Amino acid sequence: MITLKDIAKECNVSFSTVSKALQDSSEISEEKKKLIQKKAEEMGYHPNIAARTLRTNKTFDIGVIFEDKTGSGLQHQYFAKIISGLQEIALENGYDITFTGNVLDNTFDYYKHTVGRNFDAVAILSADFSRDDIQKLIKSSIPTVTLDYMQDNSHFCVMSDNKQGMEELTEYAISMGHKKIALIYGEDTLVTGMRKTAFLETLKKHNISIPDNYMLQGLYHDPITSAQAANDLLSLTEPPTCIFFPDDYSALGGIRVLNAHKLVPGKDISIVGYDGILLTSMMIPALTTYEQNGEEIGQEIARALISQIQTKEQHNHQILVSGRLLKGSTVVKLN
């Protein structure tokens, strides 16, 4: 196995110079770094992870908690993009990512597992944040970043700007002449609360009031509950002219119900999604929705974690990542 000493001998430099060059240290000139890095590649050098861990007291491994409650896994494009962005920045900085946890095992302890695996940091993308072990992890000295969850400004959180997203969607529906707008929302989370508040405040700004039965709870990424809610809305004496779904995938269940009622989205009734997944942009007509910037969210999570690892300081603020309105063709213009 090729060692740093072998490379140092070939390049006629010291062991420490090789070590610094391979770590891209600014103490070594760019010309010398390129020479040493090229020689290391030619000789087939691979860093010894165990040795690096002993030397730096770091595992260069970031744990990722992702409880897949819907069974969709990485088929959920929003999370797939987040994980892709996170991995990109992690790898650029020499870190691996490791998925951790088992949602089917109620005895599993995320905090103990994190300590046992000696992760340098943890990204909590999807979990029951009320769990004692998750709370203990968030409040511990282990660098942690949460996705779409903030509590008492006590840790670092990266969020999609849900307030902006729902405001833009609601403003657009109103601009198209809609006043009978219904909202099917997801389970009770911080994200849901932000979206509901933004939706109602935007309606109020335009002096629009809606009946209580225009607001129904479903589940994120679940076409079945959204289909049931859509059917309930269409059965009302005075049904809405526009229906907001919790996310794009859930909207697919609603579209099936609309088809059963012989209603064509964008012609006989208007519908809106959320997330901006590729599938619904390829529909005919394309779904009007709000695209969350999952890749940038993942990159921000990775940068925040690595910054905390390197500075050994924990940060406790929030980063909001904006998305963009995709108008599609499923909101009809009312006269």
Residue pairs with C-beta under 8 A, 6 or more apart in sequence:
1 46
1 48
2 40
2 43
2 44
2 45
2 46
3 45
4 15
4 18
4 19
4 22
4 45
5 15
6 43
6 45
7 18
7 36
7 39
7 40
7 43
7 45
8 14
8 15
8 17
8 18
10 39
10 43
11 17
11 18
11 35
11 36
11 39
13 32
13 36
17 28
17 32
17 36
18 36
18 40
20 27
20 28
21 28
21 32
21 33
21 36
21 37
22 36
22 37
22 40
22 47
24 33
25 33
28 36
49 60
52 58
52 60
53 59
53 60
58 120
58 309
59 117
59 118
59 119
59 120
60 94
60 95
60 96
60 120
61 95
61 96
61 97
61 98
61 117
61 118
61 119
61 120
62 86
62 90
62 95
62 96
62 97
62 98
62 119
62 120
62 121
62 122
62 123
62 302
62 305
63 97
63 98
63 99
63 100
63 114
63 117
63 119
63 121
63 122
63 123
64 83
64 86
64 97
64 98
64 99
64 100
64 122
64 123
64 125
65 100
65 101
65 110
65 122
65 123
65 124
65 125
65 126
65 127
65 134
66 79
66 83
66 99
66 101
66 125
66 126
66 127
67 101
67 103
67 126
67 127
67 128
68 103
68 126
69 103
69 126
70 76
70 219
70 220
70 221
70 222
72 221
72 249
74 80
74 83
76 221
76 249
77 275
77 277
77 278
77 279
77 294
78 247
78 275
78 277
78 292
78 294
79 125
79 126
79 294
80 294
81 294
81 295
81 297
81 298
82 125
82 147
82 294
82 295
82 297
82 298
82 301
83 97
83 125
83 298
84 294
84 295
84 298
85 294
85 295
85 296
85 297
85 298
85 299
85 300
85 301
85 302
86 97
86 123
86 298
86 299
86 301
86 302
87 97
87 298
87 302
88 295
88 298
88 299
88 302
89 298
89 299
89 302
89 303
89 306
90 96
90 97
90 302
90 305
90 306
93 302
93 306
95 120
95 302
95 306
97 123
98 117
98 119
100 110
100 113
100 114
100 117
100 119
100 122
101 108
101 110
101 113
101 127
102 108
108 133
109 133
110 127
110 131
110 133
110 134
110 137
111 133
111 134
111 136
111 137
111 140
112 133
114 122
114 137
114 142
115 142
119 142
120 143
120 305
120 309
121 142
121 143
121 144
121 145
121 305
121 306
121 308
121 309
122 137
122 142
122 143
122 144
122 145
122 305
123 144
123 145
123 146
123 147
123 301
123 302
123 305
124 134
124 137
124 138
124 144
124 145
124 146
124 147
124 149
125 147
125 301
126 147
127 134
128 134
129 135
129 138
129 146
129 149
129 151
137 144
138 144
138 146
138 151
138 154
138 155
139 154
139 155
141 314
143 305
143 308
143 309
143 314
144 155
144 156
144 305
145 155
145 156
145 157
145 158
145 301
145 304
145 305
145 308
146 155
146 156
146 157
146 158
147 157
147 158
147 159
147 297
147 301
148 157
148 159
148 160
148 162
148 189
148 190
148 191
149 157
149 189
149 190
150 157
150 159
150 190
150 318
153 316
153 317
153 318
154 316
155 314
155 316
156 304
156 308
156 314
156 315
156 316
156 317
156 318
156 319
157 317
157 318
157 319
158 297
158 300
158 301
158 304
158 318
158 319
158 321
159 191
159 297
159 318
159 319
159 320
159 321
160 191
160 292
160 293
160 297
160 320
160 321
160 323
161 320
161 321
161 322
161 323
162 191
162 194
162 195
162 198
163 194
163 195
163 197
163 198
164 198
164 320
164 322
164 323
165 195
165 198
165 274
165 290
165 292
165 323
165 325
166 194
166 195
166 198
166 199
166 202
166 274
166 290
167 198
167 201
167 202
168 290
168 325
169 244
169 272
169 274
169 288
169 289
169 290
169 325
170 181
170 198
170 199
170 202
170 203
170 244
171 202
172 288
172 325
172 327
172 331
173 181
173 242
173 244
173 270
173 272
173 331
174 181
174 202
174 203
174 206
174 208
176 242
176 270
176 331
176 332
176 333
176 334
177 333
177 334
177 335
178 241
178 242
178 270
178 331
178 334
179 208
179 241
180 210
180 214
180 238
180 239
180 240
180 241
180 242
181 203
181 208
181 210
181 214
181 240
181 241
181 242
181 243
181 244
182 210
182 214
182 215
182 216
182 233
182 240
182 242
182 243
182 244
183 196
183 199
183 214
183 215
183 216
183 243
183 244
184 216
184 217
184 218
184 226
184 229
184 230
184 233
184 243
184 244
184 245
184 246
184 250
184 254
185 192
185 195
185 196
185 215
185 216
185 217
185 218
185 246
186 192
186 217
186 218
186 219
186 220
186 246
186 247
187 217
187 219
187 220
188 217
195 274
196 215
199 244
203 209
203 210
210 240
213 232
213 233
213 236
214 233
214 240
216 229
216 232
216 233
217 229
218 225
218 226
218 228
218 229
218 245
218 246
218 250
219 225
219 226
219 246
219 250
220 246
220 247
220 250
221 246
221 247
221 249
221 250
222 246
222 249
222 250
222 253
223 249
223 250
223 251
223 252
223 253
223 254
223 256
224 253
225 250
225 253
226 245
226 246
226 250
226 251
226 253
226 254
227 253
227 254
227 256
227 257
229 254
230 243
230 245
230 253
230 254
230 257
230 258
231 257
233 239
233 240
233 243
234 257
234 258
234 261
234 263
241 269
241 270
241 334
242 269
242 270
242 271
242 272
242 331
243 254
243 269
243 270
243 271
243 272
244 271
244 272
244 274
245 251
245 254
245 271
245 272
245 273
245 274
246 274
247 273
247 274
247 275
248 273
248 274
248 275
248 276
248 277
248 279
248 280
248 287
248 289
249 275
249 277
249 279
250 273
251 271
251 272
251 273
251 280
251 287
251 289
252 279
252 280
254 271
255 265
255 271
258 264
258 265
258 268
258 269
258 271
262 268
263 269
265 271
265 285
265 287
265 330
266 285
266 328
266 329
266 330
266 331
266 332
267 332
268 332
269 332
270 288
270 330
270 331
270 332
271 287
271 288
271 330
271 331
272 287
272 288
272 289
272 330
272 331
273 280
273 287
273 288
273 289
273 290
274 289
274 290
274 292
275 289
275 290
275 291
275 292
276 289
276 290
276 291
276 292
276 323
276 324
276 326
280 286
280 287
280 289
280 328
281 287
281 326
281 328
285 328
285 329
285 330
286 326
286 328
286 329
286 330
287 326
287 328
287 330
288 326
288 327
288 328
288 329
288 330
288 331
289 326
289 328
290 323
290 324
290 325
290 326
291 323
291 324
291 325
291 326
292 321
292 323
293 321
293 322
293 323
293 324
296 321
297 321
300 319
300 321
304 315
304 319
307 315
308 314
308 315
